[in-house]
Amino acid sequence: MRNIVLLCLDTVRKDFFDEYAPRLVDRADIVYDGCRAASSWSAPSHASMFTGQLPSEHGIHAYQRNFSVIDREDTFLGELPEYQALGASSNVWAGSSFGFDRLFDSFSDVSPDQRFPEGIDVARFGQETEVTGLSRQVAFLRSALAHDYPLKSLANGAAVQLDRIFQRLPLPKPFDDGASLLERELGTQIESSNEPFFGFVNFMDAHGPVHHARGYDRSLHDAPLSWTARTVDLEGRIRAGDEETLGWYRDLYGTSIDYLDRRIIDFVDRIQAATDRETTVVVTADHGNDLALTDEQHWGHNGTRLTEALLHVPLVVLNAPGDHEEQQTDLVSHLELPELLVGLANGERPDITGTDVRAERIGNSGSMEQLEAGEMPPEDNMVTRALYGDGVKHVWDHHGNGATYRLNPDRPCWEQTGAGEFDIDELDAAFETDIETVAQASRSVDSLELDDGTADRLRELGYL
């Protein structure tokens, strides 16, 4: 049996991947050009990738964000009982704060506030400490020295201070947004584990807010070093028609994908050199990113949209079984990813084309405070579904709104509103449960119960 590694490039849309990740595309033995995610934000999409189910089936969505409702046996890992499951993530939704770590034998959370997971989490320390100024720094120093991992705790504190200093300077950040640390964490787990293993990493470097970082190729953009998306009202810039600012964001977004492309190629080589068995690496994204490149001027990935910019994602396989290269242009779904991973582990190349490609979004992840207060606007408090047909995508919601979009296989992430009516009930029959039943059953809101450090991280990423 082969080792399997799944690398998730968070928020990376297909068209930008094709342009900025040529090394991964060139190295791939299998390229799936028509891959669509099963949902359009991180928590439900990760659950779908592991279970092969839609949000209404696995139960992870805006109203229930904790992976405690999913057991390891419910995922493809249940079909690989001999495998050690190893994981590292810089995505809060795909981390221990929401129970995602329960699926793994070994798991590491990585964040800008805890670059060494064994050391002190600087954000949590700050939330729990009442003193300010120099006294706070002295308190941190004492806590770090008394910690089980004093050097790593001190390094976490120093990294946070450096990051804050460089945010005020017209210079790139000295650290990336987790890629190098995630590689280190998974590499360490691999060295201490038995084979065969399954490894998972979620890279957040392309997730906003984008900014300059050491290692980025400055020839790919012309954004001033003094510019960062942390301080920009992007929705306001869209309304103002500020294409220069939006262009800087898009170019830095692409530059971050180029950075991941270069790092991951080297990482794959190191993994394969360190393992005794053949190791197959699968690269995809949990969802894409709307970048105001259509007439609708959508931005980001909050809301209830199921646009092609959000659903059309990369899927490539490196070091696949067999000795021939393969480019699949047919539509495929993340719902078939478990079958692909299990097949690859067994030395096979399963055919994952030919099934209905469906997607679903339940509620709006971006308004959780309103959600818990019962103040969610009707346009956000709904179920949206998509079903792909021959060159088209049908999208509808439980309020009875619907539209058909024309697609072009030669234009990734592109869609155009098409003519023609369709029967929502007929399309809904492709799903296990009708949309109105799902809408009624999904309204009990689980309590967030977030610690302050996790809440701060979600707020920085634009979810709170």
URSUL-V47164 format. One record per residue. N is the residue number from 1. NEAR is the number of other ideal C-beta (glycine too) atoms within 12 Angstrom. D_FIRST is the distance of its C-alpha to the first C-alpha in Angstrom with 1 decimal. Layout:
BEGIN
n: <N N>
near: <NEAR NEAR>
d_first: <D_FIRST D_FIRST>
END
This chain:
BEGIN
n: <1 2 3 4 5 6 7 8 9 10 11 12 13 14 15 16 17 18 19 20 21 22 23 24 25 26 27 28 29 30 31 32 33 34 35 36 37 38 39 40 41 42 43 44 45 46 47 48 49 50 51 52 53 54 55 56 57 58 59 60 61 62 63 64 65 66 67 68 69 70 71 72 73 74 75 76 77 78 79 80 81 82 83 84 85 86 87 88 89 90 91 92 93 94 95 96 97 98 99 100 101 102 103 104 105 106 107 108 109 110 111 112 113 114 115 116 117 118 119 120 121 122 123 124 125 126 127 128 129 130 131 132 133 134 135 136 137 138 139 140 141 142 143 144 145 146 147 148 149 150 151 152 153 154 155 156 157 158 159 160 161 162 163 164 165 166 167 168 169 170 171 172 173 174 175 176 177 178 179 180 181 182 183 184 185 186 187 188 189 190 191 192 193 194 195 196 197 198 199 200 201 202 203 204 205 206 207 208 209 210 211 212 213 214 215 216 217 218 219 220 221 222 223 224 225 226 227 228 229 230 231 232 233 234 235 236 237 238 239 240 241 242 243 244 245 246 247 248 249 250 251 252 253 254 255 256 257 258 259 260 261 262 263 264 265 266 267 268 269 270 271 272 273 274 275 276 277 278 279 280 281 282 283 284 285 286 287 288 289 290 291 292 293 294 295 296 297 298 299 300 301 302 303 304 305 306 307 308 309 310 311 312 313 314 315 316 317 318 319 320 321 322 323 324 325 326 327 328 329 330 331 332 333 334 335 336 337 338 339 340 341 342 343 344 345 346 347 348 349 350 351 352 353 354 355 356 357 358 359 360 361 362 363 364 365 366 367 368 369 370 371 372 373 374 375 376 377 378 379 380 381 382 383 384 385 386 387 388 389 390 391 392 393 394 395 396 397 398 399 400 401 402 403 404 405 406 407 408 409 410 411 412 413 414 415 416 417 418 419 420 421 422 423 424 425 426 427 428 429 430 431 432 433 434 435 436 437 438 439 440 441 442 443 444 445 446 447 448 449 450 451 452 453 454 455 456 457 458 459 460 461 462 463 464>
near: <27 36 37 43 46 48 45 46 49 45 46 51 44 41 32 39 41 30 23 34 39 21 25 37 29 15 27 34 28 38 33 39 31 35 47 52 53 51 48 49 51 48 48 48 47 45 47 46 48 43 38 30 35 40 48 39 28 33 32 45 47 42 37 32 41 27 37 22 25 34 18 26 15 25 35 39 36 22 24 29 18 20 33 29 38 38 43 43 44 43 44 44 44 45 42 31 36 37 28 40 30 26 37 35 25 27 32 38 41 43 41 39 38 37 38 35 34 24 34 38 38 38 34 28 30 28 19 18 22 11 16 12 11 10 13 21 22 16 22 34 22 20 28 29 19 14 24 14 20 21 17 25 32 26 26 37 36 25 33 36 24 23 32 20 15 25 28 15 17 15 22 32 34 24 35 35 43 44 41 31 38 44 35 26 37 48 30 23 31 37 21 16 26 20 26 31 38 47 49 47 48 48 43 40 49 50 45 32 32 42 40 37 36 22 24 36 22 20 10 24 30 16 31 18 22 17 28 29 31 26 15 26 18 33 22 14 25 24 14 16 13 19 17 18 29 31 22 31 39 36 32 43 46 35 35 47 46 35 39 49 41 29 36 42 28 22 37 36 21 22 34 25 15 25 30 17 25 25 36 41 40 46 47 50 51 50 51 46 47 38 38 28 29 23 11 20 23 28 34 36 43 34 32 40 38 46 42 44 41 44 49 47 47 47 46 44 43 37 31 34 26 19 9 10 19 23 18 28 16 24 35 38 41 50 39 37 43 34 27 38 43 33 29 37 38 23 20 21 28 28 17 34 26 15 24 25 37 42 46 51 50 48 45 33 43 30 26 34 20 22 32 21 12 13 15 26 17 16 18 27 29 34 43 47 45 45 37 37 23 15 20 27 38 38 37 38 34 34 19 17 18 29 29 27 34 22 32 21 23 13 20 32 41 25 37 21 21 21 11 14 13 22 16 28 16 16 28 30 16 29 34 20 25 22 38 22 17 30 30 18 21 33 22 16 26 26 13 27 17 28 22 22 29 31 22 25 36 33 20 26 33 31 34 23>
d_first: <0.0 3.8 6.8 9.3 13.0 15.8 19.2 22.3 25.5 28.0 30.9 30.0 31.4 30.2 33.4 33.5 29.9 30.6 33.6 32.5 28.8 29.0 26.6 23.6 24.7 25.2 21.8 20.0 18.3 18.9 22.0 23.1 26.8 27.7 25.6 27.7 27.1 27.9 30.5 32.5 32.2 29.6 29.4 29.1 26.9 24.2 24.4 24.0 21.0 19.2 20.8 21.6 25.2 28.5 30.5 32.8 29.9 27.9 31.2 30.8 33.7 36.9 38.3 35.3 33.3 31.7 28.0 29.3 29.4 25.6 23.4 19.7 19.2 21.0 18.4 14.9 13.7 15.2 12.5 9.8 11.8 9.7 9.5 12.5 14.4 16.5 19.3 22.5 25.1 28.7 29.3 31.4 30.4 26.7 27.5 28.7 32.2 31.0 28.3 25.2 24.0 23.8 20.3 18.9 18.7 20.3 22.3 25.0 27.9 29.5 33.0 36.0 37.6 34.8 33.1 32.1 30.8 31.9 35.5 38.2 37.8 40.9 41.5 41.4 43.7 46.1 46.2 47.0 49.6 53.1 54.7 54.9 55.6 55.7 55.4 52.0 50.8 52.2 50.5 47.1 47.7 48.5 45.5 43.2 44.7 44.4 40.8 38.0 36.7 40.1 39.0 36.3 38.8 41.4 39.0 38.3 42.1 42.8 40.2 41.8 45.3 44.3 42.8 46.0 48.2 46.4 46.6 50.4 50.3 50.0 46.9 43.1 41.4 40.2 36.7 34.3 33.4 30.3 27.8 28.2 28.1 24.9 23.2 24.5 23.5 19.9 19.8 21.5 19.1 16.1 18.1 18.8 15.5 12.7 9.1 6.8 9.5 11.1 14.2 17.3 20.6 23.8 26.3 29.9 31.6 32.6 33.9 37.7 40.1 39.4 41.2 41.3 38.8 38.5 36.1 37.1 38.4 42.0 42.6 40.7 43.3 46.9 46.9 49.3 47.9 50.1 48.4 45.7 44.7 45.1 48.8 49.0 49.8 47.7 49.0 52.5 51.7 50.5 53.8 55.7 54.1 53.0 50.6 50.8 49.2 46.6 45.9 45.3 42.8 40.9 40.9 39.6 36.9 35.9 36.2 33.9 31.2 31.9 31.5 28.0 27.1 28.1 26.6 23.1 22.8 23.6 21.2 18.2 19.3 19.6 16.2 14.5 17.1 16.4 12.6 11.3 7.8 8.2 9.4 10.5 13.8 15.7 19.4 21.9 25.0 26.1 29.4 31.9 35.5 38.9 41.0 44.3 43.6 44.9 48.4 47.4 46.8 44.1 42.7 39.6 37.4 39.5 41.4 40.3 39.6 36.8 37.7 35.6 35.7 33.9 31.5 30.5 27.7 25.3 21.7 19.9 16.3 15.9 13.6 12.3 10.6 13.7 16.8 19.3 20.7 21.4 24.0 24.4 27.9 27.8 27.9 24.6 24.5 22.6 22.7 19.9 17.7 15.8 15.0 14.0 11.7 9.9 9.9 8.6 5.5 5.2 6.6 10.0 13.2 15.0 18.7 19.9 23.5 26.4 26.6 29.5 29.1 30.8 31.5 33.6 35.4 37.2 39.9 40.3 38.3 41.0 43.9 42.7 46.0 47.8 45.3 45.9 49.6 49.7 51.0 48.3 50.0 49.5 47.8 45.0 44.9 43.2 40.2 39.3 37.0 35.9 35.0 34.3 35.9 36.8 37.6 38.7 37.8 39.8 40.2 42.2 43.0 44.4 47.9 47.9 47.6 45.5 45.1 43.4 42.0 41.6 38.5 38.0 34.6 36.1 37.1 34.2 35.4 38.7 40.5 44.0 45.9 46.5 49.3 49.1 48.9 46.1 46.0 44.1 43.8 42.3 39.7 39.0 38.1 34.7 33.9 33.4 36.5 39.6 40.3 43.5 41.9 39.2 41.9 43.9 41.0 39.7 42.9 42.5 41.7 39.6 41.3 39.8 40.7 39.7 40.6 42.7 40.2 37.7 40.7 41.8 38.4 38.3 41.9 41.2 38.5 41.0 40.0 43.0>
END
